[in-house]
């Protein structure tokens, strides 16, 4: 079966649909591609494996994997055909037994070829590749059946991957028009939609935790991070109970608590799951790799077991990131780039070096803590931040000013107009007579300007 026959057959079995379809993003598409039912057509599965084998014949690799779940049957056939070992990532994390997320035998340092059914935004591909990278494997090449985007090759190449597609949206529409399956108007509608979708697509974030955080921002329509710095569990959970529906992330200083015990962590994790927010321990690690590794993973707090993100000073150099995150999955950091305290020593040269460090480690650096006094100052900082990473703005209040200990506050309007991806608010909420109402106000203000 050649590629034109293959495309026509995909249409005939209903894998290529035309009409009006509402996508997950809310956009209405004139076409829809669904390859899941292809598993019921043995001749199509075989043809897919044959065509992909030809496409990747000159690519060196050691293992084959499919992005769960649609691509797994194809990857299995291809592994058998090429006599290559198959490995794959569990879509759901395993919490018992060996707790391994990768199924199959593999050696670190080897190359894995990733198979997917199609590419639209590239998120699922990059999430899977990141997990393999965390396990010590290299993913450089990705093979797909359909590139349904207008610029899939460029999209993945920006993140270090080579895309190998059996066909793209242009070839698909050409073949279907020539065979009389669609008319010229339908073809142009499809191409126009693919171009519009690519042009309005947000940045692609290479860190899985960053992408999860952005989804929470979208779902909750909030960019509010609550800094909950109180010294006892009763007040902590009383305030959290009231504010949790309005926040996307909780910033903690666990060592402030005078009555800390293991029950605090279990209760905190329960609230995070129930109210859909992430946890951000503001530990501000600032020592050599060997020391921070022990601080992060051990001691009485065992921060790595419950916090999604931590803050990190770049003073010790790259080794601090290696010490913190080597061997860990689904953990990331925010680097301190510009603090909000008066007289701090973080000058422009230091900030630039921190951004350079974060650019080298996007898999464990989700963004930066950075302060600015005006919207223009914040914009200048935001424009320097590497693509795919976030700016978190501390020292934000409804009314600007400063406290008796040198903490400087910028107005929430300036922070949001300047492009802060998240605003960090503490005492103005935690000390309010009605923390829930104050959190609601900040939530509303945080999404007043739509820039993401």
N, C-alpha and C positions, 0 to 999 in steps of 0.2 A: 504494500500500500504506500503510494507516494503522499507527499504532504498535502496536495490539493484534494486527493481522494479522502484523506484523513479529516481535513476540515469539513468537507461536505458530509461525511459520515457523522461527525460530532453534531452537526445541525440535525441530521435525520434522527438521531437517538434522543434529541431534546436537550443536549448539553449546552447548545447555543440558542438562547431564547430572545425574541424581539417583541417589543410592546411598550409597556410603561411599568417600571419597577422602582419601588422606594427602597433605597439602600439604607444600610445601618446609619450612615451619616445624615440621613434625611433627604439627600438629593434624589431626584427622580430621574432614572436612567432609561434610555430607549432600548437597552439590551441588558441581558443577564447571562452570566456564564456559570454553570453548575456541573462540575465534573464528577460529583460524588456517585451518581448512578452508573458511571462508566464501568464500575466493578461487575455489573451484571452482563457485560458484553465481552466475553473472553477474547474475541478477535480484536477489539479496540484496546484492551489492556496489552495484548501481545504487540500490536502495532505501535503503541505508545513506547513500550520498552525498546523495540527495534529502532524507532526513529531517534529516541534519546541516545541510544548506544552509538549511533552514527554521529550525533551532534557532539558528543563528549569524547570521541575516540582519541583525540590528541591531548587530553588533559591528564596530568599525572595526579593520582590520589590513591589512598590506602583503604578508605572505608566509604560506604554509601549510607546516607540517611535521608529519610523523608520527613517533611514537616507534618506533624500530626494534624488531622488524621487522613485527609483525602490523598495525600501523596505517598502514604506508606505502602499500599498495594503495588504501586508503580515502582517504588524504590526496591521492594522485595524482588519483583521480577527482574529488575535491572541488575541487582546484586547477583542473582542466580545466573543470569546471562553472561555477565562479565567475570564471574567467579571472584567476587569481592565480598568482604565481610560487611554485614548489615548491622548498624547500630541505630538507636533512636532515642529521643528524649521523651520521658513520660510527660504528658500534658499536665497531669495533676501531681503535685509533690507527694512522695511517699513518706508517711510519718511513722512507719513501723519496719521491722526487719532490718535490712541493711540501709534503708533510707536512700538508696542510690537513685539518682534522677536519670542516669543514662543506662539503657538496657543494651547488653552486648559486651563483648570483650574488645578492649582497645589498649593501645600504648600511647602515652603522652608524647607529644612532638610530631605525631603523624598527621596526615592530611585527610580531611573528610569532605567529600562532595555532597552538597545539599540539594535535594530534589523537592520542588513544590509544584502544585498544579498550575498556579498562575501568580502574577505579581500585580498588585494595585498600588498599595502604599509602601510595601516592603517591610512592614513592621513585624509580621510573624516570622519572616525569614531572618531578620536581624536579631529577634529575641532568641530564636533557636541557635543561631550562630554564636551568640554571646554565651549561651550555656555551654556549648562545646568548647569555646575559648577558655571559659573558667575551669574546665576540666583538663586543660592542657593540650587540646587539639587545635589544629589550624583549619579554618574554613576560608578558602579564597575564591572558590567557584560555586556558582549556583545555577542549576539547570531547571527550567520550567517549561511547561507545555505552552502556555499562552502568556505573552506580555500584554496585558489589557490596558496598561497605562500608555500615555503618549511618549514618555521619556524614561522607561524603566531602566535601561542600561546606564544612563547618566545618574539616575537616582541611586542605584546600588554602588556605582563606581565612586561616588562621593564618600562612601563609607568603606572602601577598600575591597569590594567584591566584584568579580567578573560575572556578568549575566549571560547565560546561553539559553535562548528561547527557541522552541521549534518554530513558532511564528508569532507575529505581533498583530496588533489591531488592524494595521494597514493591509497586510497580506490576507487576514481573515475576511475583511470586507471585500477585497478585490475578488477573491475566489467565490464568495457567496453571491456577489453581483454577477460575475461571469456565468455562473451556473443557474441564474434565475431565481435564486432563493431569497434575495432581497433586491429592491430597486435602488436607483441612484440616490433618491431622496433619503431613504433609510440609511444608506451607506454614509452620506454626508452628516446626517444627524448623529450617528455613532461616533464618527471622527471628531465632530465639533464638541460633543459631550466629553470625550476622553481628554481633549485639549483643555477644556474649561476646568475639568476636575483636577488635572495636574497643576494648573495655574493657581488654583485656590487652595491646594493642599497645604496644610501647615508644615513646618519643618519636621524632618524625621529625626527622632531622638534615639541615639544608639544605646542608651542605658535603659534597661527594662523597668527599673524602679521609677525613672523619670517619666516614662510613658504611662505607668500606672498612676502616678501622681497627676498627670495631665488629664487622665480620664476622670479622676475624682473631681478635679476642678470643673470639668465640663458638666458632669452629672449633678454636682451640688451647686453649680453657679456661684462659686466662692473662690477667693484667693487668699483666704484668711488663715494665718498660722497663729495659734494661741500659745504665748509663752506663759506657762503655768508654774510660776516660781513661788510656791508656798511651802511651809515647813512641816506640814502634817497631813496624813492621809485623809482625815475627815474633810478638811477644807478643799483638798485637792479634788476629791471625787464629787463633792458637792458642786463645785464650780464646773467641773467637767460634765456632769449630768446636765447642767443648764446650757452649756455652750457647744457641746459636741455636734448637734445637728448643723451648725453653721460653719464649722472649721474643716479644712482639708488636711491639716497636719497639726500635731501637738508637739510643742517644743518643751522638753523637760530638762531639769537639773536634778537628777535623782539623788545626788549626794547632799542636797539641801534638806531632805526629809529627815526629821529627828526620830521618826518611828518606822523607818523602813524595815520591811521583812519580805520574804518571798511571796507572800500573798498579794503584795502590791503589784508585782509584775503580772500575775495571773489576772488580776482585776483590770489592770491597764490593757492587757491584750484583749480581754473580753469587750471592753468599751470600744477599742479600735475596730474590732470586727463588727460589732453591733451598729456603730454609727459611721462606718466607712471613712476613717481617717488614718493617716500614716503617722508613725512615731519618729521623732527627731530628737535624739539626746544631744544636748548642747555641751558636750564634754570638752571641746576645744583641745584635742590631743596636740601635743607640741614637743614630743621627745623622740629619741632614736627609735628605729623600727622594732628592735627587740623589746624595748620597754613598753611601747604603745600596744604591741601585740598582747602582752600580759595584762595591761590595763583594760583593754577592750574585751578580751575573751575570758578573763579570770576575775579574781577578787570576789567581793561579796555581791557586786552588781551584775556581773556577767552581761555587759551591755550588748554584745554581739548576738545574744540569744533572743532579744526582744525589740531592739531599735532598728528601724529601717535605714535611718540616716544618722550620721554623726558629723560634728564640725571638726575641722582639722586646720591647724596652723601649718603653713608651708616652710617655716623656719628651718627644720632639720633637712629639707630637701626631699627628693622623690622616695627615699627609703621609708619615710613614714607611711606612705600609701601602700607600699609593698608589705611592710610589717603588719599593717591593719588588715588588709584584705586578701593577701595570698591564701588560696585554698578555701575561701569562703564564697558562697553564691548569694545572690539577691541581697547584697549590702552595698551601700554607697555613701558618699560624703558630700558636704558642702565646704569649700575652702574659704577661709577668711581673707577677703580681698580689701575691704575698706570698712573699718569699724565706726560705730556711731558715737563713741565716747570722745569727749573733748581732749585734745592734746595727744591722741594716739600717734604711734610712730610709723603707721603704714602710709608711706609716701607713694607718689605715682609710679616710681621705678619698682617698688616692692609689689604694687598691684599688678603691674605688667608681668613680672616674673611669676606671680601666682597664676595668672591667666595662662601663661605658657605651660606651667606645670599641669594645670587642669586639662589643657588641650591634648596633652600626651596620654592622659589616662581617662578617656570619656566613659570607659566601662565602670569606673568606680568614683568618678566625680560627676555628680548630677548638676552642680552649679556652684554659685558663689554667694557669700554673705557680703553685701556691699551697700554702703550708705551714701546718700547725697542730700544736699540741702534744698535744691531746686529741681524742677522737672528737667531743665536743660542739663544740669550736672548729672542727673541720673541717666538721661538719654545718652550722654557721652560715654558713661560707663557701660551701659547696656550694649552699645554698638561695638564695644571692644570684646565682648564675651563671645567665646567660640560658638559656632552654630550647634544647636542641639543641647545646649546647657542653659540653666536658668539663673535669674537674678532674684535673690531673696533680700528684701529690704527691712532691716531692723530699725528701731527708733522711730516708729510711726504712730502718730496720734491724730485725733480730729483737729486739735489746735497745736501748732508748732511751739517749741520752746526748749527748755532744758531743766534738769533737776539739780539738786544741791550737790550731787556727786559727779557732775560733768557729763551725764547722759544727755545727748542732744536729740531733739524730736523734730521730725519733718511732718508736715501736714499730709494726711492720707491722699488728698487730691493731687498734690505734687508727686507723691510716690507713684500713684497709678498712672497719671499723665506721662510721667517719665519712662514708663515701661517696666516697672517692677513686676516680675511674674508672680511673686507672692509678697504679702506684707506681714510682718511679724509684730504683733501687738501683745503687750503684757498687762501692766498695772492698770491701764485705763479700762480694761475689762475685768480683771480679777479683783480690783478694789471698788468696782461699781456697786451701787445699791442693788441693781438688777443686772447681773452679768449676762443673762440671756438676751435682754433687750439691747445691751451695748454690743454684744457680739453680732446681733442681727444687723445693727447699723453699720458696723465695719464690713460685714459680708456684703451688704448692698453697695457700699462705697467702693469696695474692692473690684467690682465688676461694672462700674459705671462707664468705663471706657473699654471698648472691645478692640483689643490689639493682638490677642494671641492668634 
